[in-house]
Amino acid sequence: MKNRHICTIVLLLAVFLLTTAVTIQAATPGDIKIQADSAYAARQYKQARDLYLQLAAQGQSLSIYYNLACTYYRLEDYPNSILWFERAAKLDPSDSDVNHNLAMARSKTIDRITPAHNMFIVSAWHSLTRSMSVTRWAHTAIFLFVFTLLMAGIYLWGRNILLRKIGFFSAIIGILLCLLSNICAYSQRHYNRHHNSGILMQPAVTVKSTPEKNGNDLFVIHQGTRIDIKDDSMKDWVEITIADGKSGWIQRNTFQKI
């Protein structure tokens, strides 16, 4: 009887998790997309860029961001290419084409920064949550929800003792994995919606020790370098860090947020 109560709770929790699964659907006007693709195929990259920018302004789309990044790459505008590849990677961090081309665009930049090592748990968590897009995490959660229902049904109505035991413990594991998938989906969604990083757009920027032009010079970074924002509270200045852990202040108009 106690196990049946536990299984009922598992089913109720599974229903709740199903209702919280997040999916993202992006739609773009077909005619402009066809024109943009045709312009790109005809190597009319400036026209393609302008059309893709129109589409990008209307909503998030992995394919539009990716095509726009490729267009900027063809125009040899590597900072903007990196920016849009980064935006595409936020929507689906597991996309191999995006990651490959992002690495190619980064190879065109001046700075070679060795990333600082994070704690193993932090790195592992980031690797897990960004191993799939929000949509894929949500689909995984739905699959695990259905699996949990099936296992719970085997436990509740199965006649074989061994099958009922398998159903009970499988339902517990399924609901835990479903919970984890939902947490990963929300973590990835939070990452997508918050713009706490950017790409440097100016050829070279001197990072200052204080948010003022006469502050001490700390180091110089160049266009295409990714920066993370520490303090965004001032009007004209932003405190930033780079991958190796160095930090300082730069002017707001020197970068674009991802």
N, C-alpha and C positions, 0 to 999 in steps of 0.2 A: 504493500500500500504506500509506503514511504517513497519507494522508487517511482511509483506512478505519479505521485505529487511532484516529484522532481522533474519528471518527463513533461508534465503539464506546464510547469514553469518554463522549461526549455522551449516548448512550443510557443508560448506567449511571447517570450523574449525574441524568438526567431521572427515572429510576425512583426514585432516592433522594429527589428533590424531591417527587415525587408522594406518597411515604409520609409526608412532613412537612407536607403541606397541611392547614391547620387549618379545621374547620367547627364552628359552634356551633348546636346545636339546643335550643330552649327550649320546654318544654311546661307548660301550666297547666291545672288542673282546670276542665273545661268548665262545670260547674253554677255555680260561684262566679262565673266570668266572665260567664255569662248574667245572673245576678242583679245583678252590678255594672253591666253595660251597661244593664240595664233601669232600675236606680235612677238612673243618670245621665240617661237619656232622660226619666225622670219628674221630673227636677230635684231629686231627693232626694240632694243632693251629699254630705252627711255620711255617709249610708249607703253611697253609692258609694265614697267615700274609704276607709272602713273595710274594705270588701270588696277593693278594689284593693290596699290595704296587706297584706292576708292573702296575696294572690297574689304580690305583690312579695317577700314574705319567703320564698317557696318557691323562688325562682330568678330569674335574669336574663331579662327579656323586654322587647323594645322596645315592643310594643303596650301592655303593662301599665304600664310606666314613663310612656309618652306619655299614656295615659288618666288615670293618677293625677295627672300634672302639670296636665292640663286641668281635672281636678276641683278641685285646689287653686286654680287660676286662677279658677274659678267661685265659689269660697268667698272670693275676694279675699285668700288667703294667698299672697302673691307670693313670699316667700322659699322656701317649700316647693315652689311651682310651678317656680321657677327651678332648684331642686335636682334635681327629678325630670326636668325637661327636659334638664338637663346630663347626668344619668345615662343618659337615652335617647340623647343625642348621642354619648356614649362608645361605645355599642353600634353606632350607625350614623351617623357624622359627615356622611354625604352626604344624609341624609333631609331633604328640603326642608320638610316639614310641621313637623318638630321644630325646625329652625333658625328658621323663620318665627315659630313660637309662642314660642320662647325669646327672640327679639328683642322680641316684644310684652310678655312678662313682665318683661324687663329694663327696658323703657320705664317701668314702674311704680315703679322704684326711685329713690332720691334722688340717689345718686352718679353723676356723669358723668365717667368716667375715660378719658383719652386714652391708648391703649396705646403703650408704648415700641416703637421700631423694632428688630427683630432683624436679624441678618445675613441677607443674601439667601439663602444656601445653607441656613441653618437654617429659614427661613420656607418655602422651596420644598420642603424635605424633609417638614416637617410638613403642608404642603398636599397633597403627594402621598400620604403614608401615611394621612391622614385623609380622603381623597377617596372611600374606600369602606370598608365594614365588613370585619371579619375574614373572614366567610363569602364575601363577594364577591371579596376578594383570593384566597382559597383556590380558588374556582371559576375565577378567571382563570388561576391557576397550573396547574390541571388542564387547562384548554383549551389553554394553551401547551405543556403536556406532550404532549398528543395531537398538536398541530400539529408538534412536534419529531419525534415518531415517524414521522409521515407524510412529512416532509421527509427524514428519515434513510433511510426506506424508498425514496424516490425516488432518493436518491444511491446506495444500496447495490445496488439492482436495476434502476435505469433504464438504458435502452439509448442514449438520446440524450445526447450530451456536454453540451449546453446545459442540459437538464433536470437532469442530475446535478450540474452546477455550482450551479444554482439551489437544488436540494435541500440541497447541502452548506452553503452560506452561510446559507440559511434556517434550517437546523437549529441552526447556531451562534447566530444571532440569537434563535431561539426559546428555546434553553436559557438564554441570558443574561436574557431577559425573564422566563422562568419563575423563575430565581433571584431576580430583583428582586421579583417578586410575592410569593414566599415571605418575603423579608426584610420587605416592607411588611406582610404578614400578621402576622408575629411582632412587629413594632414596634407595630402596632395592638393586638395581644393584650396586650403588655406594658403599653401605655397603659391598657387596660381593667382590668387586674388590680391596678394600683398606684393608691392613693388619695392623691395628692400635692396635691390641691386641695380647696377647700370653698366653701360658701356661708354668709355671715354670717346668723345667725338673730335676734340681738338688735337692737332698734331703732337703737341707736348704740353704738359701741365706740371707746374711745380707745386708739390704738396707742402702746405704751410703748417707750422706748429700751432698757430692760432688763427681764428677766422678773420683775418685782416691782411691786406696786401703787403704791409711792412713786417709781417710775421717772419720768423726764421724759416729758411728753406730746409726741408727735410730730405726729400728725394724727388725725382722726376719720373713721371709715367707718360706713356704715349697712347695715341689713338688706337682703339680696339681693345684696350685693357679692361677687364671686368673689375668693377669695384663693388663692395658691399657697404651699405649705408648704416652708420652707427647713430648719428644724430641728424635729424631732418627738421629740427625745430626753428632754425634761423631762416631769414628771408633769402639771403644771397649766398650763404655758405653752407656746406654740408660736411660733416665729419665722416670720413670713409676709412675702410680697411681694404687691403689687397690680399691676395691668396697666401702670401708668406707671413701675414700677420702684421705688417707695417701699417700704421695709421696716421692720419693727419687731416687737414682741412683743404678742400678745394671749392672753387666757386660753382654755384648750381648750374650755370649755363655751359659748363664744360662737358656734360655727359647727358645721356638719355636713359631713362629708367627702362628696365626690361619689363 
